[in-house]
Amino acid sequence: MDALSELKKEAEDALDTVNEHDTQKSKYMTFKSGNEHFGLKIQYVNEIIQIPHITAIPETEDYIKGLINLRGKIIPVIDVRLRFKQEAYQYDDRTCIIVINVNAVIVGLVVEKIAEVVEIKDENILPPPKMGRVERTDHRFVYGIARVGNSVKLLLDPDKLLNDDDFAAIEQTNTMISVKD
């Protein structure tokens, strides 16, 4: 079994038990983007998939890569690296999509590499530091910073990854697709 398959299995096991145990509330799916490691609460994660064909949407933000068809459901896909204003990178065999549920909208997040599922207790989470008068752009997506072993994970607020204009564009695209069906 390859590393991606093992991580997918671990994530699926954690997702299967998320409602069964209170301990699952402190589980996070971690991944790499650029030089940083990020974490998402496992409760947001539906599944992890390899990158299928992505259909581009004209006249959208550069970080919105397009739409995918996931078992008959049309899902928008965001490149996390571009969303954080980092340099674009060439997708490879480690690149995958984390499918999440944000405010009842299913969204795919393209990430460079899945790291692991970790447990982070609330007492180990600190608020992000303020950077002068203006906060850094990527800090508006981060609600906390956690120390895991010898590394630091930036914990993402998935509600902030999409702005209201993004939600409107996605809803409009989904409405247009539904009308064609």
C-alpha positions in Angstrom: 0.0 0.0 0.0 1.5 3.4 -1.0 1.7 6.4 1.4 -1.3 8.2 -0.1 -3.5 5.1 0.2 -2.4 4.6 3.8 -3.3 8.2 4.7 -6.6 8.0 2.9 -7.4 4.8 4.9 -6.4 6.6 8.2 -8.6 9.6 7.2 -11.5 7.3 6.3 -11.2 5.5 9.6 -11.1 8.8 11.5 -14.1 10.0 9.5 -16.1 6.8 10.2 -15.7 7.3 14.0 -16.0 11.1 14.1 -19.5 11.0 15.5 -18.8 8.0 17.7 -16.2 9.5 20.1 -15.6 13.0 21.5 -11.9 12.4 21.0 -12.5 12.7 17.2 -13.4 16.4 17.7 -9.7 17.1 18.3 -8.5 15.2 15.1 -7.0 17.2 12.2 -6.1 16.3 8.6 -2.7 17.9 8.0 -1.2 18.7 4.6 1.6 20.7 3.1 1.4 23.8 1.0 4.6 25.6 0.1 6.9 25.5 3.1 4.0 25.4 5.6 2.0 22.6 7.2 -1.8 23.2 7.7 -4.5 21.4 9.5 -8.3 21.1 8.9 -10.7 19.7 11.5 -11.5 16.2 10.4 -15.2 16.9 10.7 -15.0 19.0 7.6 -13.2 16.4 5.5 -15.4 14.1 3.4 -12.7 12.3 1.5 -9.3 12.5 -0.3 -9.1 11.8 -4.0 -6.5 11.9 -6.7 -6.8 14.7 -9.1 -9.2 14.0 -11.9 -9.8 16.1 -15.0 -10.7 19.7 -13.9 -12.9 21.8 -16.1 -11.9 25.4 -16.0 -14.4 28.1 -15.2 -13.9 31.3 -17.3 -13.5 34.7 -15.5 -13.0 33.3 -12.0 -10.3 34.0 -9.5 -7.0 32.2 -10.4 -7.2 30.0 -7.3 -10.5 28.5 -8.4 -9.1 25.8 -10.6 -12.6 24.8 -11.9 -15.1 22.0 -11.5 -14.8 18.2 -11.1 -17.4 15.5 -11.5 -17.3 13.3 -8.4 -19.7 10.4 -8.8 -22.2 12.6 -10.6 -21.9 15.6 -8.3 -20.2 18.8 -9.6 -17.7 20.2 -7.2 -15.7 23.4 -7.3 -11.9 23.0 -6.8 -9.6 25.5 -5.1 -5.8 25.4 -5.3 -4.8 26.1 -1.7 -1.4 27.3 -2.7 -2.8 29.9 -5.1 -5.4 30.9 -2.5 -2.6 31.8 -0.1 -0.9 33.9 -2.8 2.0 31.4 -3.0 3.8 30.5 -6.2 2.0 28.0 -8.5 3.6 24.5 -8.7 3.4 21.6 -11.0 1.0 18.9 -9.8 2.6 15.5 -9.3 1.6 12.0 -8.0 1.5 13.3 -4.4 -0.9 16.2 -5.3 -4.4 15.4 -4.3 -7.8 16.9 -3.5 -9.3 17.0 0.0 -13.0 17.1 -0.4 -14.6 19.2 2.4 -18.0 20.4 3.4 -18.2 24.1 4.0 -21.6 25.6 5.0 -23.4 22.8 3.1 -21.2 23.4 0.0 -18.9 20.6 -1.1 -15.5 22.0 -2.2 -12.3 20.3 -3.3 -8.9 21.7 -2.0 -5.9 20.9 -4.2 -3.0 20.3 -1.8 0.6 19.4 -2.5 0.9 16.5 -0.1 -1.3 15.0 2.7 0.8 14.7 5.9 -1.2 12.8 8.5 -4.2 12.8 10.8 -3.2 14.1 14.2 -4.9 14.8 17.5 -4.5 18.4 18.7 -6.1 19.3 22.0 -7.7 22.8 22.5 -5.1 23.7 25.1 -2.3 23.3 22.5 -3.9 25.8 20.1 -2.8 29.4 20.2 -4.4 32.3 18.3 -2.3 33.5 15.3 0.0 36.5 16.1 -0.9 40.0 14.9 1.6 41.3 12.3 1.7 45.0 12.8 -1.3 47.1 11.8 -2.2 44.9 8.9 -2.5 41.1 9.3 -0.8 38.9 6.7 -3.2 37.7 4.0 -2.8 34.0 4.8 -3.5 34.7 8.5 -7.1 35.6 7.7 -7.6 31.9 6.9 -5.9 30.7 10.0 -7.7 30.6 13.4 -5.0 29.0 15.4 -1.5 27.7 15.6 -0.7 24.3 17.0 2.5 22.6 18.0 2.6 19.0 17.0 5.8 17.3 18.1 8.6 19.4 16.8 6.6 21.1 14.1 4.0 23.9 13.9 0.6 23.5 12.1 -1.5 26.4 10.9 -5.1 25.5 11.6 -7.4 26.7 8.8 -10.9 28.1 9.1 -12.6 26.5 6.0 -15.4 29.1 6.1 -12.9 31.8 5.2 -11.2 29.9 2.3 -14.2 31.0 0.1 -15.5 34.5 0.2 -19.1 35.5 -0.5 -18.3 36.2 -4.2 -16.9 32.7 -4.6 -20.0 31.1 -3.0 -22.2 33.2 -5.4 -20.2 32.1 -8.4 -20.3 28.4 -7.3 -24.1 28.6 -6.7 -24.6 30.2 -10.1 -22.5 27.6 -11.8 -24.3 24.7 -10.0 -27.7 26.3 -11.0 -26.7 26.5 -14.6 -25.6 22.8 -14.6 -28.8 21.7 -12.9 -30.9 23.6 -15.5 -29.0 21.7 -18.4 -29.6 18.3 -16.8 
